[in-house]
Amino acid sequence: MSVQIQNITKTYGGKRALNRISFGLGSGEIVGFLGPNGAGKSTLMKIITGYIDADSGSVEVCGEHVTERNLATKRLIGYLPEHNPLYPDMYVREYLGFAADFHALKNKRARIEQMIERTGLAAESHKRIRQLSKGYRQRVGLAQALLHDPAVLILDEPTTGLDPNQLLEIRRLIAEIGREKTVLFSTHIMQEVEAICQRVVVINQGNIVADAAEAALITAQNSLLHIEVEFDRLPARPIETAAATITSVLELAPKRYRIAAATDVRQALFQFATEENIAILTLKTIEHDMETIFRELTTTTE
């Protein structure tokens, strides 16, 4: 394993941000790290990269134990935080040179030119960073993260705020990088997961709620029949009582629900509505994709 995370727990002000998180990342694996805002994604990424300490548990990168003072693990990791820490008044090459000095690169100039070419910055490399579009600023951040040729790349929301063309370009770049490095990146864009991820880890309220290959996750969810139903009034009885084969009921909005069942329960739902003296306004079956799976895994009902 390139990265091994074991029983990581982190608490802020009495609130547990991460609850005994464990999973591993294999060499050359691209893993999408998904979760709603506040789920704990950025906290775990900062622990992996050694920017903050966990309360308990351990992280190993390529066999090296991560601590805040462990320079060995930092040399193995390239990190692009959610808020790209650039110096807007620096020129592109000047900034990359500044970043290269932190790694004491012996082949500094050659490596900078290599990263400018690889990340598609050549046409903009003569400009100050403040003159660049958001897409090109993200490319500068990626170039910085790759300068020292790390084995592991940690990307926190690398495509936030990009237009569709920029999204496609950065997505292609991440997929290319993933052929030779371990990549963990967080995103809210499900198309990115479907396009480039081999595996998905989903976190919600500090807990891992799914960890599987994306295709396997979709297949598993689609082994059940999923139905959306909307009533004109709230039923008095729980919807689960409509049929024994209903495995879960998720409230999407008042009077609107997504139901998972091992068999076709549509006729049973009509019978349920009749007995409850309520009307069915809409009833449809749902084919699962990553967006609907994410919503079901991370939506909490009271």
N, C-alpha and C positions, 0 to 999 in steps of 0.2 A: 504494500500500500504506500502511495506517495504521502497521503495524509491520514492519520488515525486519530479520531476524536473519541475520547472515552469519558462518559459521565460528567460532562461539563455543566456546572451550575453557576449562575450569576444572579445576584440580587441587588436591586437599587432601592434604597429607602424603604425596605420592608417588602417590596414587590419583587417577586421572582421573575426575572426576564428570561432565564434559561433553566430548564428543569431536567437535569441528568441527561443531557444530549449526547448521543453516541452514533457515529457512522464513520465510514472510511471512504477515501477517494483513491481509485486506482490510477496507475500511470497511463497517460494518454487518454484519460476519460474527461468528457465534457458533462458537467452536472449542473442542472438548473436548480437554484435554491429559491423556493417560492414561499410566500407567506404574505398576509396583509400587513399594513403599516403597524409597527409596534409589536410584531410577532417575535422579534429577537434576531432577525437576520444580520443586521449590521453589528450587533453586539458580538455574535459568534464570529463574524469575519474579523473583527478587531482582536478577538482572543487568538484566533488562528495566526494572525500576522504579528502578534506580540505587542500590540499597541495598548492593550489593557490585560489585566490578569483575571482569570476565573476565580471564583470563591473556592471551588473544588473541581476535581477531575484533571485530565491531562490531554495535551495535543502533541503529536509527534509529526514532524515533516521530514520525509526521507530518512527516518530513523533517528532524527535529532529532536530532543525534547524542547518544546517552545517555552521560553520565559521572556520576560520583558527585556532582559539584558543579554539575551542569547543572540549575538550577531551571526552565528552560524546559520540559524534558521531564517533570519532576515535575508541572507544572501541567496537562499533557496526560493524565496517568494517574491513575486512581482505583485504589487497591490495598486489598484485604482479605486480610491474611496468614492462614495456617493457624490460628495462635493469635491470635484477635481481641484486639487490644490496647486494652481498655476500662479505664476507671477506675470500679470498682464503687460507690464512694461518691458519685459524681456523679449528678445527675438527668439524664434523657435530653436535655432542652433545654440544660442546662448543658454537658454533654459536647459536643454538636454546636456550641454556641457557641464552646467552647474550640478545636474542630477548625477552625471557620470562621475564627478569628483567624489561624491559620497561613497561610491563603490570602488574608488581607486582603480579604475579601468586602465590597463596598460595600453590598449589599442583604442583609446578614447575616440579619436577623430574617425577612424574607420567604422567603429561600431555605431556612432551617431549617424553617419551617412547610410549605413545599412538599415537602421531603424527608420530613418526618414523615407527611404525607398520602400521598405516593407509596409509601412503604415500609410502610404500614399500622400506624404506631406511635401513632396519635392516642389510642387508648384506654389506652395504657400510658405516655404521654409525661410524666405527672405523677410517675412513680415513679423511685426510684434504680435504677441499672443492676443492682445486686446483687439487686434484687427481681424481675428479669425472668427468664422462662424462657429456655432456650438458643435457641429459635427467635426470640424477640424481641431477644435480644442480637445475633444474626446480622443482624437487620434494622437495628439501630443501627449495626453495622459497615458495612452496605451504604449506609445513609444518609450516614455519614461519607465513604465512598469516592465518593459521587455529589455531595457538597455543591458542589464547585467546577466542576461540569458538564464532566467530562473527556471527551475523545474516545475514550479507551481504558480499559477496565475489566479489571483483573487480579484474579482470584478464586482463592485457593488453598484447596481443600477447603472451600467455603462451606457445605456441608450436613452435615458430619461431626457425628454425635451428635443429629441431629434425628429426631423421631418422624414417622410417615408423613404426618400432616396438615401438619406444619411443612415437610416435604420438598416437598410439593405446592405450598404457598404460596410458598416461596423459589424453586422452579423456575419458577413462573408469573412471578414478578417478574424473574428473570434473562431469560426469554424476552421480556418486554415491553421491558426495557432494551436488549436486543440488536437491536431494530428500528431504533434510532438511534445505537448505539455499537458499536465493536469490542469483543468480549468474549472473553477467554481464561480458561478456568477448568479447574482440575484436579479430578478426582473419581475415586472408586473405584466409583461407583454407575452401572452400565451403563444402567439405565432412564433416567437423566438424559440421557445421551448420545443415546439413541434418541428421547427426547421433544423435546429442544430444540436439538441441535447440527446445524449444516449440514455440519460437517467435523470430522474426528478426526485428531489427531497423537498417535502412540504412541511413547514413549521407553522404552528398556530398556538398562540398564547404560551410560548416557551417550550412546547412539546412537539416532537416529530410525529406527524399524523400520517405520513406516507413516505416510503422510500422504495422506488421500483423503477425499472426501465419504463420509459414513457409509453411504449406500445403495450407493455404488459399491464400497466395501470389502466389504460383505456379498455383493453380487452376484459380485464376483471370487472370493471364497472359495467360494461355492456353485456355481461353474462346475466344481469338482472334486467327486468323490464322497468323502465323509468317513465313515469306519467306525471304531467302537470295538470292540476285540476283547480278550478276556481268556482267557489260557491257564491250565491247571492247573500247568504248569511252564515255566521259562524255555526258549525254543528255543535250540538250539546255533548255528544259522545266523542271520544278520541277516534280519529280516522283509522287508526290501527285495528279497531274492532270490525272494520268492514270486511276483512278477509284475513285468514290465518297466515297466508303467504306474504303479507306485507312485512318487509324487513326494516324499513325506515320511512319517516315522514319529516320533510324539511319545510318549515314555513317560509315562503319567499316574500310574502306580504300578507296583510290581513285578508283572510278568506282565500288565499292562493297558496297551494302546496305543491311540492315535488315529492312523489311517492316512488319508492323502490320496492319491487316485489319479485318473487321467484316465479310467479305465473301471471297470466293476463287477468288483472283484477278490474277491468273497466266495467264489466257487467255488475260486479259486486259493488262498485262505487255508485252506479245508478240505483241499485237496491238500497244502499246506505242513504243516499239523498232522499229517496222516497220515504224511508222510515223516519228520517229527521225532518221531513216536510220542508226541505230546502231545494233550490234549483241549482243545477250545474250550468254555469255560464260558459266555461271552456273546458275541454278535455282533449289532451294530445299526448302522444308518446314522444319521448326525447331520445335522440341518439347522442351519446356522450362524446365530448371532446375535452381537451385540457381545460378550457374555460369553465365548463359546467362542473367538471371534477374538482377544480380548485375551489369553486364557490361552495360546493357541498362539503368539502373537507375543512373549510375555514369559516363557515357560517355557524355561529353559536345561537341556539334558540333558548329562551328562558323556560 
